[in-house]
Amino acid sequence: MKERSILMTAPMVLATLNGQKTQTRRLVKPAVSCPYGKKGDLLYVRETWKYCDWTEDGIPFIEYAADGTKLLRDYPEDLADDVQDVWAALSANDNYKIDGRAADRKWRPAIHMPKWAARIWLEITDVRMERVNDISEADSVREGVAQIAHEHPDMSPRELFQLLFSSIYPNAWVLNHLVWAIGFRRIDRTVGAAA
């Protein structure tokens, strides 16, 4: 069993959290096997985040942009120096005097989220390769399109998926690219306390 990361946008994070998203499709790049793993492997979701506070012991609270949740996140001992360097930088007078907190003033991109800060863990249940246009209505629903359905009430799930996928991968739908269709289920892997 291997652990890998996967990026998700805020709407797809919310869809995953509320159980609406249980599949994702990612473009196939030249490779023999899926770079996200195989059945039984784990994925941790990288999402937009920031340091929002600290305990007296130097343990950070992380805030997640998708829904504003704040969780206390412990980190591996071998990263203590790196995390304490962040605390020191955020404690600098120019930042701290704003509101008396050693906190980020802007969101950090998902690509920079460390594994220890991830709140969402997924177990891969299925991996297959297919053409993006082969997605069914049922699989479109599993992609979490209900999260954006209110914005386009006259569109079918498949049309919503096409809109969403094209916003991430321009021209991929038109060119009918090969994709990895990855099924997953959420697992409880992390420990955290709400702020």
PyMOL commands that set and color helices and strands:
alter all, ss='L'
color gray80, all
select helices_A, chain A and resi 10-17+77-90+93-99+110-112+115-117+132-134+137-142+146-149+157-168
alter helices_A, ss='H'
color red, helices_A
select strands_A, chain A and resi 3-7+23-27+42-46+49-54+60-64+70-72+121-131+178-187+193-194
alter strands_A, ss='S'
color yellow, strands_A
deselect
rebuild
show_as cartoon
